[in-house]
Amino acid sequence: MNAIEIRGLSKSFRGMYALNGLNMTVPVGAIYGFIGENGSGKSTTEKLICGHLVPDCGQMKLFGKDYTDAGVRVRVGALIENAGCFPSSSVYQNLMMQALNLGLLNPDEEIERVLKIVRMEDSAQIKFKNCSLGMKQRIGIAMALLGDPALLILDEPINGLDTDGMRIMREILVDITQTYGCTVLISSHLLGELEKIATHYGIIRQGKMIAELSAKEMDARARVFVALKTADMQKAATLLKGKYPNVHEEEGELRVYDVDEVEEVVEYLLKNGQVVSQVRKNKVGLEEYYIQLMSQKESE
């Protein structure tokens, strides 16, 4: 079963389509990285899934049921834009207000549970306005987790965080899926961070899904390359292009694509009088794949 299954979803505002025939499949238990440029339709999709907007047409199922089904709606938690907390109230008070709104039977136990998940069990009495950005984002996630949802929708939760804040957020999101069995749909512009935790990806452009793939498929598609630097980059490039079909100068280094053996490339240059000062073997990551994919679509 899939947590989210969308077919032919469209949504327009004043005659302009934000989504135009969108298809999306999010497996149960996935951390689904939802990627796209500003204005591509990510937030509109998330709001439609959460029931904040009504689609023009299309089909949307959550856990095999229509998204309007009351039983499935209560299984969705979301943090879109901000947590909507009262600044002068404590973390605990804000969570209690949300728990009462949801009609939870054991609010104190539920608040204790979600604070533990987001690593804030010792911060319950801090006023929201005195919390750091990272803490505020975690409070928002805690509010979304009240009621133990099976699906969590997060809009840009790691943007603006420092290195330690992003690390904590990654740990929390992995814990939510692996320990608590929650499916997570997360949008972010920080593709390098997303790549560390996502199990699946969806890339949207101009309201249409242009690619969906798992992290394993992404890894299988990723092209291997040897990256190097020499004292005479132009001479080295000419030599390499005479032997290898895919050589490019990118980001101040020469990249020889689709080559597995670093030693082979270095030895070839040495035999031709070029000393290699830096060398490494790598794969094309999510960010480079995304840029390549978007460039291909623009040229079509």
VEXMIVO-654112 format. One record per residue (C-alpha): x, y, z; residue number from 1; residue in one letter. Coordinates in nm, 3 decimals. Layout:
        u        v        w  sefi  fike
        X        Y        Z   NUM     A
...
END
This chain:
        u        v        w  sefi  fike
    0.000    0.000    0.000     1     M
    0.107    0.356   -0.065     2     N
    0.073    0.635    0.188     3     A
   -0.003    0.884   -0.091     4     I
   -0.127    0.805   -0.440     5     E
   -0.213    1.099   -0.666     6     I
   -0.328    1.078   -1.028     7     R
   -0.404    1.367   -1.263     8     G
   -0.427    1.628   -0.987     9     L
   -0.486    1.986   -1.102    10     S
   -0.536    2.312   -0.914    11     K
   -0.571    2.661   -1.060    12     S
   -0.583    3.007   -0.911    13     F
   -0.756    3.277   -1.120    14     R
   -0.715    3.073   -1.434    15     G
   -0.343    2.997   -1.376    16     M
   -0.254    2.633   -1.308    17     Y
   -0.034    2.572   -1.003    18     A
   -0.070    2.198   -1.064    19     L
   -0.150    2.049   -1.401    20     N
   -0.209    1.673   -1.408    21     G
    0.027    1.586   -1.121    22     L
    0.103    1.220   -1.046    23     N
    0.272    1.117   -0.721    24     M
    0.336    0.791   -0.535    25     T
    0.473    0.785   -0.179    26     V
    0.527    0.436   -0.031    27     P
    0.436    0.366    0.331    28     V
    0.737    0.418    0.560    29     G
    0.925    0.641    0.313    30     A
    1.105    0.967    0.370    31     I
    0.998    1.128    0.044    32     Y
    1.206    1.426   -0.065    33     G
    0.981    1.662   -0.262    34     F
    1.200    1.882   -0.482    35     I
    1.134    2.173   -0.715    36     G
    1.208    2.538   -0.778    37     E
    1.001    2.817   -0.622    38     N
    0.657    2.828   -0.779    39     G
    0.673    2.471   -0.907    40     S
    0.369    2.359   -0.703    41     G
    0.524    2.196   -0.394    42     K
    0.332    2.395   -0.132    43     S
    0.008    2.370   -0.330    44     T
    0.046    1.991   -0.341    45     T
    0.112    1.975    0.033    46     E
   -0.190    2.193    0.112    47     K
   -0.411    1.976   -0.108    48     L
   -0.293    1.660    0.070    49     I
   -0.364    1.825    0.406    50     C
   -0.711    1.931    0.294    51     G
   -0.636    2.302    0.315    52     H
   -0.725    2.342   -0.055    53     L
   -0.977    2.170   -0.284    54     V
   -0.848    2.036   -0.619    55     P
   -1.006    2.126   -0.952    56     D
   -0.983    1.764   -1.067    57     C
   -0.786    1.446   -1.018    58     G
   -0.772    1.160   -0.770    59     Q
   -0.595    1.164   -0.436    60     M
   -0.578    0.864   -0.203    61     K
   -0.417    0.834    0.139    62     L
   -0.349    0.481    0.263    63     F
   -0.582    0.347   -0.006    64     G
   -0.878    0.571    0.081    65     K
   -1.005    0.895   -0.067    66     D
   -0.833    1.192    0.095    67     Y
   -1.170    1.328    0.218    68     T
   -1.235    1.016    0.429    69     D
   -1.266    1.126    0.794    70     A
   -1.084    0.819    0.919    71     G
   -0.778    0.891    0.704    72     V
   -0.775    1.268    0.764    73     R
   -0.696    1.219    1.134    74     V
   -0.388    1.018    1.034    75     R
   -0.221    1.324    0.874    76     V
    0.001    1.572    1.061    77     G
    0.158    1.877    0.900    78     A
    0.400    2.165    0.948    79     L
    0.353    2.410    0.663    80     I
    0.514    2.757    0.678    81     E
    0.532    2.788    1.061    82     N
    0.412    2.632    1.382    83     A
    0.152    2.904    1.460    84     G
    0.245    2.922    1.826    85     C
    0.172    3.196    2.081    86     F
    0.505    3.373    2.151    87     P
    0.451    3.444    2.522    88     S
    0.321    3.097    2.602    89     S
    0.551    2.812    2.697    90     S
    0.629    2.515    2.475    91     V
    0.404    2.300    2.696    92     Y
    0.115    2.550    2.685    93     Q
    0.127    2.572    2.307    94     N
    0.125    2.195    2.276    95     L
   -0.159    2.166    2.527    96     M
   -0.375    2.409    2.328    97     M
   -0.319    2.203    2.015    98     Q
   -0.387    1.877    2.202    99     A
   -0.718    2.017    2.331   100     L
   -0.806    2.137    1.980   101     N
   -0.754    1.782    1.856   102     L
   -0.964    1.641    2.140   103     G
   -0.690    1.407    2.264   104     L
   -0.794    1.196    2.562   105     L
   -0.456    1.192    2.740   106     N
   -0.296    1.526    2.646   107     P
   -0.024    1.525    2.913   108     D
    0.100    1.180    2.810   109     E
    0.085    1.275    2.442   110     E
    0.280    1.599    2.500   111     I
    0.545    1.407    2.693   112     E
    0.568    1.156    2.407   113     R
    0.615    1.410    2.127   114     V
    0.860    1.624    2.326   115     L
    1.075    1.316    2.373   116     K
    1.066    1.242    2.000   117     I
    1.191    1.594    1.912   118     V
    1.456    1.595    2.190   119     R
    1.286    1.875    2.388   120     M
    1.162    1.698    2.701   121     E
    1.369    1.939    2.916   122     D
    1.243    2.253    2.738   123     S
    0.870    2.234    2.808   124     A
    0.857    2.547    3.026   125     Q
    1.058    2.775    2.794   126     I
    0.852    3.050    2.631   127     K
    0.818    3.001    2.256   128     F
    0.961    3.348    2.183   129     K
    1.283    3.254    2.365   130     N
    1.341    2.940    2.156   131     C
    1.600    2.924    1.879   132     S
    1.494    2.870    1.517   133     L
    1.590    2.504    1.540   134     G
    1.384    2.461    1.857   135     M
    1.085    2.636    1.696   136     K
    1.101    2.400    1.399   137     Q
    1.112    2.102    1.635   138     R
    0.816    2.240    1.830   139     I
    0.625    2.262    1.502   140     G
    0.706    1.898    1.431   141     I
    0.599    1.803    1.785   142     A
    0.264    1.976    1.726   143     M
    0.224    1.789    1.397   144     A
    0.299    1.459    1.576   145     L
    0.023    1.504    1.834   146     L
   -0.229    1.225    1.790   147     G
    0.032    0.988    1.645   148     D
   -0.024    1.050    1.270   149     P
    0.076    0.790    1.012   150     A
    0.171    1.059    0.757   151     L
    0.370    1.375    0.828   152     L
    0.387    1.665    0.578   153     I
    0.681    1.902    0.634   154     L
    0.742    2.216    0.428   155     D
    1.109    2.331    0.439   156     E
    1.176    2.225    0.803   157     P
    1.557    2.237    0.773   158     I
    1.600    2.566    0.589   159     N
    1.782    2.831    0.792   160     G
    1.916    2.588    1.052   161     L
    2.281    2.575    1.153   162     D
    2.489    2.258    1.113   163     T
    2.398    2.117    1.454   164     D
    2.031    2.201    1.403   165     G
    2.025    2.017    1.070   166     M
    2.195    1.715    1.226   167     R
    1.935    1.697    1.504   168     I
    1.653    1.738    1.253   169     M
    1.792    1.454    1.038   170     R
    1.808    1.226    1.342   171     E
    1.450    1.311    1.439   172     I
    1.310    1.245    1.092   173     L
    1.486    0.909    1.062   174     V
    1.366    0.818    1.412   175     D
    1.007    0.911    1.323   176     I
    1.007    0.666    1.031   177     T
    1.219    0.382    1.169   178     Q
    1.095    0.379    1.530   179     T
    0.740    0.507    1.499   180     Y
    0.657    0.387    1.147   181     G
    0.547    0.728    1.021   182     C
    0.571    0.820    0.651   183     T
    0.732    1.162    0.593   184     V
    0.686    1.392    0.294   185     L
    0.947    1.668    0.317   186     I
    1.021    1.956    0.082   187     S
    1.356    2.135    0.091   188     S
    1.597    2.334   -0.123   189     H
    1.892    2.186    0.070   190     L
    1.941    1.885   -0.154   191     L
    2.268    1.779    0.008   192     G
    2.090    1.745    0.344   193     E
    1.789    1.575    0.188   194     L
    2.016    1.322    0.021   195     E
    2.137    1.204    0.364   196     K
    1.793    1.085    0.479   197     I
    1.550    1.048    0.187   198     A
    1.446    0.700    0.071   199     T
    1.251    0.834   -0.228   200     H
    1.243    1.150   -0.439   201     Y
    0.985    1.337   -0.642   202     G
    1.093    1.622   -0.870   203     I
    0.824    1.868   -0.975   204     I
    0.841    2.139   -1.241   205     R
    0.565    2.379   -1.347   206     Q
    0.299    2.174   -1.173   207     G
    0.397    1.837   -1.321   208     K
    0.600    1.553   -1.176   209     M
    0.899    1.507   -1.405   210     I
    1.076    1.229   -1.213   211     A
    1.010    0.990   -0.925   212     E
    1.272    0.745   -0.806   213     L
    1.400    0.570   -0.496   214     S
    1.732    0.650   -0.333   215     A
    1.860    0.313   -0.460   216     K
    1.758    0.401   -0.815   217     E
    1.920    0.741   -0.774   218     M
    2.242    0.574   -0.662   219     D
    2.231    0.332   -0.955   220     A
    2.184    0.618   -1.203   221     R
    2.456    0.832   -1.052   222     A
    2.751    0.856   -1.289   223     R
    3.092    0.779   -1.144   224     V
    3.371    1.027   -1.219   225     F
    3.737    1.088   -1.140   226     V
    3.803    1.451   -1.047   227     A
    4.155    1.593   -1.059   228     L
    4.373    1.902   -1.078   229     K
    4.711    1.957   -1.245   230     T
    4.949    2.250   -1.291   231     A
    4.846    2.279   -1.658   232     D
    4.472    2.212   -1.668   233     M
    4.436    2.299   -2.036   234     Q
    4.708    2.054   -2.143   235     K
    4.567    1.783   -1.915   236     A
    4.218    1.837   -2.058   237     A
    4.345    1.800   -2.414   238     T
    4.526    1.477   -2.326   239     L
    4.229    1.328   -2.142   240     L
    3.983    1.415   -2.419   241     K
    4.204    1.224   -2.660   242     G
    4.157    0.907   -2.456   243     K
    3.824    0.935   -2.273   244     Y
    3.486    1.029   -2.430   245     P
    3.342    1.227   -2.136   246     N
    3.582    1.486   -1.995   247     V
    3.459    1.820   -1.862   248     H
    3.602    2.108   -1.664   249     E
    3.362    2.178   -1.378   250     E
    3.400    2.371   -1.054   251     E
    3.771    2.429   -1.112   252     G
    3.859    2.064   -1.169   253     E
    3.871    1.816   -1.455   254     L
    3.611    1.541   -1.436   255     R
    3.653    1.217   -1.628   256     V
    3.309    1.050   -1.630   257     Y
    3.224    0.679   -1.642   258     D
    3.573    0.570   -1.534   259     V
    3.619    0.339   -1.234   260     D
    3.998    0.331   -1.196   261     E
    4.165    0.642   -1.051   262     V
    4.511    0.490   -1.102   263     E
    4.448    0.444   -1.473   264     E
    4.377    0.815   -1.524   265     V
    4.668    0.933   -1.308   266     V
    4.913    0.695   -1.475   267     E
    4.805    0.810   -1.822   268     Y
    4.870    1.174   -1.733   269     L
    5.206    1.094   -1.570   270     L
    5.320    0.911   -1.882   271     K
    5.243    1.227   -2.076   272     N
    5.431    1.460   -1.843   273     G
    5.138    1.584   -1.633   274     Q
    5.169    1.565   -1.255   275     V
    4.836    1.531   -1.072   276     V
    4.818    1.750   -0.760   277     S
    4.469    1.647   -0.645   278     Q
    4.253    1.348   -0.732   279     V
    3.935    1.188   -0.601   280     R
    3.664    0.949   -0.713   281     K
    3.300    1.045   -0.670   282     N
    2.945    1.005   -0.799   283     K
    2.703    1.263   -0.932   284     V
    2.489    1.358   -0.631   285     G
    2.123    1.455   -0.603   286     L
    2.192    1.825   -0.660   287     E
    2.385    1.764   -0.982   288     E
    2.126    1.513   -1.102   289     Y
    1.852    1.769   -1.033   290     Y
    2.036    2.043   -1.224   291     I
    2.098    1.810   -1.520   292     Q
    1.734    1.699   -1.525   293     L
    1.601    2.055   -1.512   294     M
    1.841    2.160   -1.789   295     S
    1.722    1.875   -2.010   296     Q
    1.358    1.973   -1.960   297     K
    1.427    2.337   -2.043   298     E
    1.596    2.241   -2.371   299     S
    1.309    2.013   -2.482   300     E
END
